[in-house]
Amino acid sequence: MSDFPLESNTAPSTTAPAGKLDPISRKGTPAHRTKSKREGAGRRQGMPVQAISLSVPASLAAQWKTYSQEVPRSLVDVMLDAVAATRPRLPVLLRAHQAALREKTRPVSDGTFMRTVPQPKRLEDPYVTMPLRLLATNVDVLDAMVHEMAAESRSQLVVVALTAWLADRRAEEQVYAEQLELEVSEDPFDRP
């Protein structure tokens, strides 16, 4: 008799080999649950997905989420649409944004040196973190745009793009609503 148990005497294994499990299912989240169908499809097709975090003003985050739900599109898709649509204007918008930030700083002397000290953050609009999952190629494109347009960060690029793009959407909706009012107004010659 052998010191080692025979394979026929051991209980069958109920777990699959670790190499065949989807990494997401090992974390307890089913692989078919994704927030963005486009990004989820990329992951299922073997395209690398990268998690990033953006810091945006709370008011902008609220507008972004609301628009995303109204359309309905994922937050990632809305962000990518905003950056793509404002790309021709982004260098000018970024310079204006950066100039406004510079105006909010003031030089202060510490006795020896002059230092620029930022004004206290506006408490009425604090920044919030927006965690997103994008295709790695899209993150690379955003990073290249940050470098190309001399933005300080991805967050700054996205904040400027979303602010301008959502303002454009609101203006378009306002014009559309005004046109509807004109079409619905009573015709003076249409009386019974």
Sequence and secondary structure as in RCSB ss.txt:
>XXXX:A:sequence
MSDFPLESNTAPSTTAPAGKLDPISRKGTPAHRTKSKREGAGRRQGMPVQAISLSVPASLAAQWKTYSQEVPRSL
VDVMLDAVAATRPRLPVLLRAHQAALREKTRPVSDGTFMRTVPQPKRLEDPYVTMPLRLLATNVDVLDAMVHEMA
AESRSQLVVVALTAWLADRRAEEQVYAEQLELEVSEDPFDRP
>XXXX:A:secstr
  SS  GGGS    S  GGGS HHHHTTS TT  S HHHHHHHHTT  EEEEEEEEEHHHHHHHHHHHHHTT  H
HHHHHHHHHHHTTTHHHHHHHHHHHHHHTEEEEE SS EEEEE    TTS EEEEEEEEEHHHHHHHHHHHHHTT
 S HHHHHHHHHHHHHHHHHHHHHHHHHHHHHHHS  TT   
